[in-house]
Amino acid sequence: MNLNEPIAEGNTAMIYLSQDQVIKVFKDHLPNTEALKEAKKQEFARSCGLPVPRVVEVTTVEGKPALVMEYVKGKSLGDRFMDHPDQVENEVRQSVEVQYSIHNVSCTGLESMTQKLTEQIQGARLLDSFQQEKLVELLGSMNYTPKLCHGDFHLYNLIRTDSDIQIIDWVDASAGDPRGDVYRTFLLYLHHSKELAELYLRLYCEKSGLSQEEVLIWAPIIAGARLGEHVSTEDNNRLLTIVNHYCSVL
């Protein structure tokens, strides 16, 4: 498979466009099963009637696991927001509608959010054993009916086409608590803009009937798990501040 220059790069993969197909080539530090894992999650979401690109095949590219998907022609809601910042509330409101539809899908067959977050917390090198223990205990106390959660939901993973909004990048999807999924999105936005994060949280809570307090209770868990993702562009100090605040009041 001959590929040109990548059209995008994420923490886990390089993205290429070839003959009206998107090829997602996973990076070396990830296991060989990563492409198949994402393909299964993406196909599950698609089978539930959600607007998700079709998986063409799981393959290898230069010895690396790769996922081939149909190309979705359009512009991300993130790019639309950057082009027209005065339309931010409209773009965020549309994204909330999409995320709420994901959270309405009952889900038991996918990777458990609790297990996924536990592994990330235990793999966070900047957390000491006491912090890890207390975060895992808090996570274990969370009661929820498993719903489909995207795991990396934000404006750049939503593509506006001529007919709908397609949801991409399903590698972190899980069966979990929508409140945790919402807090993760809030945390991602907070890294860039407090105003954007607060707007998103307000609109999601208005749509879902959740209180902001019900979402914010997930703060130390998601912040600790985020440390376990080892994202080079993340501000680890802000995450540690959230975790330390929780642990200091125990």
C-alpha atoms as a printed R data frame, in Angstrom:
    type eleno elety resid chain resno       x      y      z
1   ATOM     1    CA   MET     A     1   0.000  0.000  0.000
2   ATOM     2    CA   ASN     A     2   1.614  3.251 -1.153
3   ATOM     3    CA   LEU     A     3   0.833  6.233  1.027
4   ATOM     4    CA   ASN     A     4   1.515  9.931  0.546
5   ATOM     5    CA   GLU     A     5   2.116 12.416  3.320
6   ATOM     6    CA   PRO     A     6  -0.186 11.977  6.348
7   ATOM     7    CA   ILE     A     7  -3.178 14.291  6.549
8   ATOM     8    CA   ALA     A     8  -3.225 14.155 10.341
9   ATOM     9    CA   GLU     A     9  -1.355 12.760 13.326
10  ATOM    10    CA   GLY     A    10  -2.715 11.793 16.731
11  ATOM    11    CA   ASN     A    11  -1.243 10.371 19.913
12  ATOM    12    CA   THR     A    12  -1.835  6.822 18.689
13  ATOM    13    CA   ALA     A    13  -1.718  6.889 14.894
14  ATOM    14    CA   MET     A    14  -0.864  8.542 11.594
15  ATOM    15    CA   ILE     A    15  -3.781  9.225  9.246
16  ATOM    16    CA   TYR     A    16  -3.494  8.952  5.461
17  ATOM    17    CA   LEU     A    17  -5.889  9.461  2.550
18  ATOM    18    CA   SER     A    18  -5.660  7.057 -0.393
19  ATOM    19    CA   GLN     A    19  -8.183  6.449 -3.177
20  ATOM    20    CA   ASP     A    20 -11.139  7.821 -1.224
21  ATOM    21    CA   GLN     A    21 -10.235  5.740  1.808
22  ATOM    22    CA   VAL     A    22  -8.750  6.742  5.150
23  ATOM    23    CA   ILE     A    23  -5.876  4.598  6.414
24  ATOM    24    CA   LYS     A    24  -5.124  4.839 10.114
25  ATOM    25    CA   VAL     A    25  -1.660  3.433 10.833
26  ATOM    26    CA   PHE     A    26  -1.030  2.843 14.522
27  ATOM    27    CA   LYS     A    27   2.259  3.804 16.132
28  ATOM    28    CA   ASP     A    28   4.945  1.376 17.276
29  ATOM    29    CA   HIS     A    29   4.234  1.600 21.012
30  ATOM    30    CA   LEU     A    30   0.755  0.112 20.566
31  ATOM    31    CA   PRO     A    31  -0.041 -3.627 20.449
32  ATOM    32    CA   ASN     A    32  -0.746 -5.349 17.150
33  ATOM    33    CA   THR     A    33  -4.371 -5.840 18.201
34  ATOM    34    CA   GLU     A    34  -5.106 -2.097 18.338
35  ATOM    35    CA   ALA     A    35  -6.514 -1.806 14.798
36  ATOM    36    CA   LEU     A    36  -8.814 -4.787 15.247
37  ATOM    37    CA   LYS     A    37  -9.967 -3.459 18.623
38  ATOM    38    CA   GLU     A    38 -10.944 -0.107 17.145
39  ATOM    39    CA   ALA     A    39 -12.592 -1.748 14.143
40  ATOM    40    CA   LYS     A    40 -14.848 -3.837 16.391
41  ATOM    41    CA   LYS     A    41 -15.855 -0.806 18.446
42  ATOM    42    CA   GLN     A    42 -16.527  1.274 15.355
43  ATOM    43    CA   GLU     A    43 -18.617 -1.439 13.732
44  ATOM    44    CA   PHE     A    44 -20.582 -1.895 16.948
45  ATOM    45    CA   ALA     A    45 -21.416  1.809 17.027
46  ATOM    46    CA   ARG     A    46 -22.403  1.686 13.362
47  ATOM    47    CA   SER     A    47 -24.606 -1.364 13.973
48  ATOM    48    CA   CYS     A    48 -26.492  0.651 16.596
49  ATOM    49    CA   GLY     A    49 -27.558  3.118 13.935
50  ATOM    50    CA   LEU     A    50 -25.067  5.843 14.799
51  ATOM    51    CA   PRO     A    51 -23.514  7.854 11.929
52  ATOM    52    CA   VAL     A    52 -20.104  6.200 11.804
53  ATOM    53    CA   PRO     A    53 -17.772  5.581  8.818
54  ATOM    54    CA   ARG     A    54 -17.739  2.021  7.488
55  ATOM    55    CA   VAL     A    55 -14.705 -0.137  8.214
56  ATOM    56    CA   VAL     A    56 -13.225 -1.536  4.989
57  ATOM    57    CA   GLU     A    57 -10.556 -3.812  6.430
58  ATOM    58    CA   VAL     A    58  -7.973 -4.368  9.124
59  ATOM    59    CA   THR     A    59  -4.492 -4.821  7.668
60  ATOM    60    CA   THR     A    60  -0.819 -3.986  8.210
61  ATOM    61    CA   VAL     A    61   1.273 -1.221  6.675
62  ATOM    62    CA   GLU     A    62   5.039 -1.667  6.862
63  ATOM    63    CA   GLY     A    63   4.531 -4.107  9.709
64  ATOM    64    CA   LYS     A    64   2.261 -1.783 11.691
65  ATOM    65    CA   PRO     A    65  -1.435 -2.478 12.415
66  ATOM    66    CA   ALA     A    66  -3.704 -0.368 10.239
67  ATOM    67    CA   LEU     A    67  -7.404  0.317  9.897
68  ATOM    68    CA   VAL     A    68  -8.887  1.166  6.491
69  ATOM    69    CA   MET     A    69 -12.170  3.104  6.517
70  ATOM    70    CA   GLU     A    70 -14.402  4.880  4.052
71  ATOM    71    CA   TYR     A    71 -13.500  8.528  3.577
72  ATOM    72    CA   VAL     A    72 -16.053 10.959  4.954
73  ATOM    73    CA   LYS     A    73 -16.066 14.179  2.947
74  ATOM    74    CA   GLY     A    74 -16.691 17.204  5.091
75  ATOM    75    CA   LYS     A    75 -15.239 19.522  7.716
76  ATOM    76    CA   SER     A    76 -14.902 18.854 11.432
77  ATOM    77    CA   LEU     A    77 -16.998 20.885 13.821
78  ATOM    78    CA   GLY     A    78 -13.709 22.024 15.316
79  ATOM    79    CA   ASP     A    79 -12.568 23.496 12.000
80  ATOM    80    CA   ARG     A    80 -15.994 25.064 11.467
81  ATOM    81    CA   PHE     A    81 -15.721 26.669 14.900
82  ATOM    82    CA   MET     A    82 -12.233 28.009 14.116
83  ATOM    83    CA   ASP     A    83 -13.528 29.493 10.842
84  ATOM    84    CA   HIS     A    84 -16.534 31.077 12.544
85  ATOM    85    CA   PRO     A    85 -15.859 31.500 16.285
86  ATOM    86    CA   ASP     A    86 -19.081 33.472 16.658
87  ATOM    87    CA   GLN     A    87 -20.919 30.202 15.945
88  ATOM    88    CA   VAL     A    88 -19.370 28.298 18.847
89  ATOM    89    CA   GLU     A    89 -22.624 27.754 20.718
90  ATOM    90    CA   ASN     A    90 -24.254 26.300 17.603
91  ATOM    91    CA   GLU     A    91 -21.360 23.880 16.985
92  ATOM    92    CA   VAL     A    92 -21.188 22.790 20.623
93  ATOM    93    CA   ARG     A    93 -24.955 22.351 20.804
94  ATOM    94    CA   GLN     A    94 -24.847 20.090 17.743
95  ATOM    95    CA   SER     A    95 -22.033 18.072 19.305
96  ATOM    96    CA   VAL     A    96 -24.048 17.636 22.496
97  ATOM    97    CA   GLU     A    97 -26.959 16.240 20.498
98  ATOM    98    CA   VAL     A    98 -24.603 13.690 18.948
99  ATOM    99    CA   GLN     A    99 -22.968 12.718 22.233
100 ATOM   100    CA   TYR     A   100 -26.314 12.356 23.961
101 ATOM   101    CA   SER     A   101 -27.431  9.976 21.198
102 ATOM   102    CA   ILE     A   102 -24.315  7.863 21.824
103 ATOM   103    CA   HIS     A   103 -25.054  7.753 25.544
104 ATOM   104    CA   ASN     A   104 -28.555  6.465 24.860
105 ATOM   105    CA   VAL     A   105 -27.123  3.196 23.498
106 ATOM   106    CA   SER     A   106 -27.157  0.374 26.049
107 ATOM   107    CA   CYS     A   107 -23.833 -1.402 25.970
108 ATOM   108    CA   THR     A   108 -22.378 -4.405 27.772
109 ATOM   109    CA   GLY     A   109 -20.235 -6.141 25.156
110 ATOM   110    CA   LEU     A   110 -17.449 -3.592 24.807
111 ATOM   111    CA   GLU     A   111 -14.396 -2.954 26.961
112 ATOM   112    CA   SER     A   112 -15.394 -1.861 30.466
113 ATOM   113    CA   MET     A   113 -14.788  1.807 31.259
114 ATOM   114    CA   THR     A   114 -13.994  0.847 34.859
115 ATOM   115    CA   GLN     A   115 -11.335 -1.627 33.780
116 ATOM   116    CA   LYS     A   116  -9.861  0.751 31.214
117 ATOM   117    CA   LEU     A   117  -9.601  3.646 33.662
118 ATOM   118    CA   THR     A   118  -8.202  1.392 36.391
119 ATOM   119    CA   GLU     A   119  -5.368  0.295 34.116
120 ATOM   120    CA   GLN     A   120  -4.616  3.891 33.124
121 ATOM   121    CA   ILE     A   121  -4.553  5.076 36.737
122 ATOM   122    CA   GLN     A   122  -2.286  2.215 37.781
123 ATOM   123    CA   GLY     A   123  -0.002  3.017 34.850
124 ATOM   124    CA   ALA     A   124   0.276  6.727 35.683
125 ATOM   125    CA   ARG     A   125   3.906  7.137 36.752
126 ATOM   126    CA   LEU     A   126   3.322 10.591 38.273
127 ATOM   127    CA   LEU     A   127   0.848  9.208 40.803
128 ATOM   128    CA   ASP     A   128   2.079  7.595 43.997
129 ATOM   129    CA   SER     A   129   0.606  4.361 45.318
130 ATOM   130    CA   PHE     A   130  -1.697  6.166 47.768
131 ATOM   131    CA   GLN     A   131  -3.184  8.335 45.028
132 ATOM   132    CA   GLN     A   132  -3.636  5.364 42.721
133 ATOM   133    CA   GLU     A   133  -5.338  3.367 45.470
134 ATOM   134    CA   LYS     A   134  -7.761  6.166 46.378
135 ATOM   135    CA   LEU     A   135  -8.678  6.884 42.752
136 ATOM   136    CA   VAL     A   136  -9.341  3.203 42.052
137 ATOM   137    CA   GLU     A   137 -11.469  3.035 45.221
138 ATOM   138    CA   LEU     A   138 -13.487  6.063 44.085
139 ATOM   139    CA   LEU     A   139 -13.910  4.539 40.644
140 ATOM   140    CA   GLY     A   140 -15.148  1.294 42.166
141 ATOM   141    CA   SER     A   141 -17.791  3.186 44.133
142 ATOM   142    CA   MET     A   142 -19.369  4.617 40.990
143 ATOM   143    CA   ASN     A   143 -22.649  2.896 40.177
144 ATOM   144    CA   TYR     A   144 -23.932  3.086 36.617
145 ATOM   145    CA   THR     A   145 -25.831  1.216 33.947
146 ATOM   146    CA   PRO     A   146 -23.323  0.637 31.114
147 ATOM   147    CA   LYS     A   147 -23.914  2.911 28.137
148 ATOM   148    CA   LEU     A   148 -21.860  3.428 25.010
149 ATOM   149    CA   CYS     A   149 -19.178  6.048 25.688
150 ATOM   150    CA   HIS     A   150 -16.906  7.420 22.963
151 ATOM   151    CA   GLY     A   151 -13.916  8.030 25.208
152 ATOM   152    CA   ASP     A   152 -12.382 10.880 23.183
153 ATOM   153    CA   PHE     A   153 -15.361 13.016 22.250
154 ATOM   154    CA   HIS     A   154 -14.628 16.532 20.988
155 ATOM   155    CA   LEU     A   155 -15.388 18.827 18.065
156 ATOM   156    CA   TYR     A   156 -12.532 17.532 15.902
157 ATOM   157    CA   ASN     A   157 -13.888 13.969 15.998
158 ATOM   158    CA   LEU     A   158 -17.171 15.086 14.447
159 ATOM   159    CA   ILE     A   159 -17.315 15.566 10.667
160 ATOM   160    CA   ARG     A   160 -20.125 17.624  9.165
161 ATOM   161    CA   THR     A   161 -21.098 16.146  5.789
162 ATOM   162    CA   ASP     A   162 -23.815 17.249  3.379
163 ATOM   163    CA   SER     A   163 -26.340 15.059  5.200
164 ATOM   164    CA   ASP     A   164 -25.273 14.461  8.800
165 ATOM   165    CA   ILE     A   165 -22.489 14.539 11.390
166 ATOM   166    CA   GLN     A   166 -20.184 11.505 11.281
167 ATOM   167    CA   ILE     A   167 -18.429 10.353 14.449
168 ATOM   168    CA   ILE     A   168 -14.811  9.205 14.072
169 ATOM   169    CA   ASP     A   169 -11.971  7.827 16.238
170 ATOM   170    CA   TRP     A   170 -13.549  5.045 18.300
171 ATOM   171    CA   VAL     A   171 -10.406  3.466 19.750
172 ATOM   172    CA   ASP     A   172 -11.194  4.626 23.310
173 ATOM   173    CA   ALA     A   173 -14.883  3.652 23.287
174 ATOM   174    CA   SER     A   174 -16.160  1.625 26.218
175 ATOM   175    CA   ALA     A   175 -19.203  0.433 28.105
176 ATOM   176    CA   GLY     A   176 -19.364  2.946 30.887
177 ATOM   177    CA   ASP     A   177 -20.890  5.900 32.663
178 ATOM   178    CA   PRO     A   178 -21.859  8.863 30.456
179 ATOM   179    CA   ARG     A   179 -20.920 11.176 33.334
180 ATOM   180    CA   GLY     A   180 -17.301 10.035 33.044
181 ATOM   181    CA   ASP     A   181 -17.389 10.463 29.279
182 ATOM   182    CA   VAL     A   182 -18.780 13.970 29.630
183 ATOM   183    CA   TYR     A   183 -16.164 14.951 32.199
184 ATOM   184    CA   ARG     A   184 -13.383 13.774 29.901
185 ATOM   185    CA   THR     A   185 -14.685 16.034 27.128
186 ATOM   186    CA   PHE     A   186 -14.959 18.890 29.637
187 ATOM   187    CA   LEU     A   187 -11.355 18.254 30.734
188 ATOM   188    CA   LEU     A   188 -10.114 18.290 27.127
189 ATOM   189    CA   TYR     A   189 -11.867 21.583 26.421
190 ATOM   190    CA   LEU     A   190 -10.637 23.068 29.706
191 ATOM   191    CA   HIS     A   191  -7.062 22.618 28.477
192 ATOM   192    CA   HIS     A   192  -7.792 25.109 25.680
193 ATOM   193    CA   SER     A   193 -10.615 27.346 26.885
194 ATOM   194    CA   LYS     A   194 -12.481 27.652 30.176
195 ATOM   195    CA   GLU     A   195 -15.329 29.379 28.361
196 ATOM   196    CA   LEU     A   196 -15.684 26.560 25.843
197 ATOM   197    CA   ALA     A   197 -15.563 23.924 28.595
198 ATOM   198    CA   GLU     A   198 -18.202 25.674 30.687
199 ATOM   199    CA   LEU     A   199 -20.452 26.208 27.661
200 ATOM   200    CA   TYR     A   200 -20.213 22.529 26.750
201 ATOM   201    CA   LEU     A   201 -20.958 21.325 30.284
202 ATOM   202    CA   ARG     A   202 -23.931 23.653 30.624
203 ATOM   203    CA   LEU     A   203 -25.424 22.557 27.303
204 ATOM   204    CA   TYR     A   204 -24.916 18.851 27.982
205 ATOM   205    CA   CYS     A   205 -26.503 19.091 31.424
206 ATOM   206    CA   GLU     A   206 -29.448 21.017 29.989
207 ATOM   207    CA   LYS     A   207 -29.920 18.294 27.375
208 ATOM   208    CA   SER     A   208 -29.487 15.298 29.661
209 ATOM   209    CA   GLY     A   209 -31.016 16.533 32.909
210 ATOM   210    CA   LEU     A   210 -27.785 15.795 34.779
211 ATOM   211    CA   SER     A   211 -26.507 18.333 37.268
212 ATOM   212    CA   GLN     A   212 -22.985 19.670 36.828
213 ATOM   213    CA   GLU     A   213 -22.106 18.207 40.227
214 ATOM   214    CA   GLU     A   214 -23.004 14.713 38.975
215 ATOM   215    CA   VAL     A   215 -20.444 15.141 36.195
216 ATOM   216    CA   LEU     A   216 -17.734 16.884 38.221
217 ATOM   217    CA   ILE     A   217 -17.582 14.039 40.744
218 ATOM   218    CA   TRP     A   218 -15.623 12.171 38.057
219 ATOM   219    CA   ALA     A   219 -12.886 14.841 37.991
220 ATOM   220    CA   PRO     A   220 -10.119 13.098 39.997
221 ATOM   221    CA   ILE     A   221 -10.720  9.739 38.280
222 ATOM   222    CA   ILE     A   222 -10.535 11.095 34.743
223 ATOM   223    CA   ALA     A   223  -7.613 13.401 35.564
224 ATOM   224    CA   GLY     A   224  -5.669 10.481 37.053
225 ATOM   225    CA   ALA     A   225  -6.464  8.258 34.096
226 ATOM   226    CA   ARG     A   226  -5.427 11.020 31.704
227 ATOM   227    CA   LEU     A   227  -2.001 10.996 33.358
228 ATOM   228    CA   GLY     A   228  -1.797  7.331 32.412
229 ATOM   229    CA   GLU     A   229  -2.252  8.173 28.731
230 ATOM   230    CA   HIS     A   230   1.177  9.870 28.656
231 ATOM   231    CA   VAL     A   231   0.103 12.557 26.166
232 ATOM   232    CA   SER     A   232   3.082 14.764 25.308
233 ATOM   233    CA   THR     A   233   0.969 17.901 24.761
234 ATOM   234    CA   GLU     A   234  -0.925 17.568 28.035
235 ATOM   235    CA   ASP     A   235  -0.273 19.816 31.039
236 ATOM   236    CA   ASN     A   236   0.382 17.210 33.709
237 ATOM   237    CA   ASN     A   237   0.481 19.802 36.469
238 ATOM   238    CA   ARG     A   238  -3.170 20.714 35.969
239 ATOM   239    CA   LEU     A   239  -4.116 17.040 36.200
240 ATOM   240    CA   LEU     A   240  -2.050 16.536 39.344
241 ATOM   241    CA   THR     A   241  -3.709 19.577 40.888
242 ATOM   242    CA   ILE     A   242  -7.127 17.944 40.435
243 ATOM   243    CA   VAL     A   243  -5.929 14.631 41.893
244 ATOM   244    CA   ASN     A   244  -4.087 16.293 44.785
245 ATOM   245    CA   HIS     A   245  -7.140 18.336 45.711
246 ATOM   246    CA   TYR     A   246  -9.223 15.173 45.993
247 ATOM   247    CA   CYS     A   247  -6.607 13.206 47.922
248 ATOM   248    CA   SER     A   248  -5.872 16.077 50.318
249 ATOM   249    CA   VAL     A   249  -9.428 16.123 51.669
250 ATOM   250    CA   LEU     A   250  -9.586 12.379 52.412
